[in-house]
Amino acid sequence: MSTGKGKKRVKNQPVLYNELKKVHGISLTDSSWNKLKDMAQTEGLSVSEYVERWLRDTAD
């Protein structure tokens, strides 16, 4: 999947998906959050994008 690099970002226009992302919250322990951050960083992604891709891949 494309990272969206080189695409002009326009407010309220989705870039990577057919819908806009919204802010949602979850509660995690510090150790789980740190592990999630490390996993995302290894892939060169934000935690948000890492979780988005993980869920989209497992939902199919």
MIKEBA-504494 format. One line per field, with one value per residue: residue in three letters; x, y, z of N, C-alpha, C, O in turn. Coordinates in steps of 0.2 Angstrom, whole numbers, plus 5000, padded with zeros to 4 digits. Example, Ala and Ser with C-alpha at 12.3 -4.5 7.8 and 13.67 -1.06 7.14 Angstrom:
<nodes>
residu	c(ALA	SER)
nxx	c(5066	5064)
nyy	c(4972	4989)
nzz	c(5039	5035)
caxx	c(5062	5068)
cayy	c(4978	4995)
cazz	c(5039	5036)
cxx	c(5066	5064)
cyy	c(4984	5000)
czz	c(5039	5039)
oxx	c(5071	5067)
oyy	c(4983	5006)
ozz	c(5042	5040)
</nodes>
This chain:
<nodes>
residu	c(MET	SER	THR	GLY	LYS	GLY	LYS	LYS	ARG	VAL	LYS	ASN	GLN	PRO	VAL	LEU	TYR	ASN	GLU	LEU	LYS	LYS	VAL	HIS	GLY	ILE	SER	LEU	THR	ASP	SER	SER	TRP	ASN	LYS	LEU	LYS	ASP	MET	ALA	GLN	THR	GLU	GLY	LEU	SER	VAL	SER	GLU	TYR	VAL	GLU	ARG	TRP	LEU	ARG	ASP	THR	ALA	ASP)
nxx	c(5004	5002	5011	5007	5015	5021	5009	4997	4991	4974	4963	4951	4950	4951	4967	4974	4964	4947	4939	4939	4950	4946	4948	4950	4949	4959	4963	4978	4991	5007	5017	5012	5008	5021	5027	5019	5022	5035	5034	5027	5037	5047	5042	5041	5031	5017	5009	4995	4993	4999	4991	4979	4982	4985	4972	4965	4971	4968	4955	4950)
nyy	c(4994	5011	5025	5037	5047	5062	5065	5078	5085	5088	5097	5088	5078	5062	5052	5040	5030	5027	5034	5047	5048	5047	5054	5042	5034	5022	5012	5007	4998	5004	4996	4989	4999	5005	4994	4993	5005	5003	4992	4998	5008	5000	4996	5008	5017	5027	5024	5025	5022	5010	5002	5004	4997	4984	4980	4981	4971	4960	4959	4954)
nzz	c(5000	4997	5004	5004	5001	4993	4988	4987	5002	5007	5017	5025	5015	5011	5010	5010	5012	5008	5017	5029	5043	5061	5077	5090	5106	5116	5130	5137	5145	5150	5146	5135	5127	5124	5117	5106	5100	5097	5088	5077	5074	5069	5057	5051	5053	5059	5075	5074	5060	5059	5067	5060	5048	5052	5057	5046	5038	5045	5045	5033)
caxx	c(5000	5006	5012	5004	5021	5020	5002	4995	4986	4969	4959	4944	4950	4955	4973	4976	4958	4941	4936	4943	4951	4944	4951	4946	4954	4959	4967	4983	4996	5013	5021	5008	5009	5028	5028	5015	5026	5041	5032	5026	5043	5051	5038	5042	5024	5014	5005	4989	4993	5001	4985	4974	4984	4984	4965	4962	4974	4965	4948	4948)
cayy	c(5000	5017	5029	5044	5052	5065	5067	5084	5084	5093	5096	5084	5074	5056	5051	5033	5026	5030	5038	5051	5045	5051	5052	5037	5032	5016	5012	5002	4998	5008	4991	4987	5005	5005	4988	4995	5010	4999	4988	5003	5011	4995	4997	5015	5020	5030	5019	5025	5019	5003	4999	5004	4992	4978	4978	4980	4965	4954	4959	4951)
cazz	c(5000	4996	5010	5002	5000	4986	4987	4991	5007	5007	5023	5025	5010	5013	5006	5009	5012	5005	5022	5034	5050	5066	5084	5094	5111	5119	5136	5137	5150	5147	5143	5129	5122	5122	5113	5100	5097	5094	5082	5072	5072	5065	5050	5048	5053	5066	5079	5071	5054	5061	5070	5054	5043	5056	5057	5039	5035	5049	5044	5027)
cxx	c(5004	5006	5009	5009	5020	5013	5000	4990	4981	4965	4953	4944	4954	4961	4974	4970	4952	4937	4941	4944	4948	4947	4947	4951	4953	4964	4972	4988	5002	5017	5018	5009	5016	5030	5025	5019	5032	5040	5031	5032	5047	5048	5039	5035	5022	5010	4998	4988	4995	4995	4980	4976	4983	4977	4962	4965	4970	4958	4945	4947)
cyy	c(5006	5021	5036	5049	5055	5067	5073	5083	5090	5091	5093	5080	5068	5055	5044	5028	5030	5034	5042	5047	5050	5050	5048	5036	5025	5017	5006	5003	5002	5002	4989	4993	5006	5000	4990	5000	5007	4996	4993	5006	5007	4995	5004	5019	5023	5024	5019	5021	5011	4999	4998	4998	4985	4976	4977	4973	4959	4954	4955	4944)
czz	c(5000	5003	5010	5001	4993	4984	4991	4996	5007	5013	5021	5018	5011	5008	5005	5009	5009	5011	5026	5040	5055	5072	5088	5100	5114	5125	5136	5142	5146	5143	5136	5124	5120	5116	5106	5096	5094	5088	5076	5070	5068	5058	5047	5048	5059	5069	5076	5065	5055	5063	5064	5049	5046	5056	5050	5036	5039	5048	5038	5027)
oxx	c(5010	5001	5008	5007	5019	5012	5002	4985	4983	4962	4949	4938	4960	4960	4974	4970	4953	4931	4947	4940	4948	4950	4941	4957	4948	4968	4969	4989	5003	5020	5022	5010	5017	5033	5028	5020	5034	5043	5033	5033	5050	5052	5037	5034	5026	5009	4995	4984	4992	4993	4976	4971	4981	4975	4958	4961	4969	4955	4940	4946)
oyy	c(5006	5020	5039	5055	5051	5070	5074	5080	5095	5086	5094	5078	5068	5056	5041	5023	5036	5036	5040	5043	5056	5044	5049	5037	5022	5021	5001	5009	5002	5004	4989	4992	5007	5001	4989	5000	5009	4996	4991	5007	5009	4994	5004	5023	5022	5019	5014	5017	5007	4994	4993	4994	4980	4970	4973	4970	4954	4948	4954	4941)
ozz	c(5003	5007	5014	5000	4988	4979	4997	4994	5007	5014	5016	5016	5013	5002	4999	5006	5008	5009	5026	5043	5054	5073	5089	5099	5114	5125	5135	5145	5140	5138	5131	5118	5114	5112	5101	5090	5088	5083	5070	5064	5063	5053	5041	5044	5064	5066	5075	5063	5051	5060	5063	5047	5043	5054	5049	5032	5035	5049	5037	5022)
</nodes>
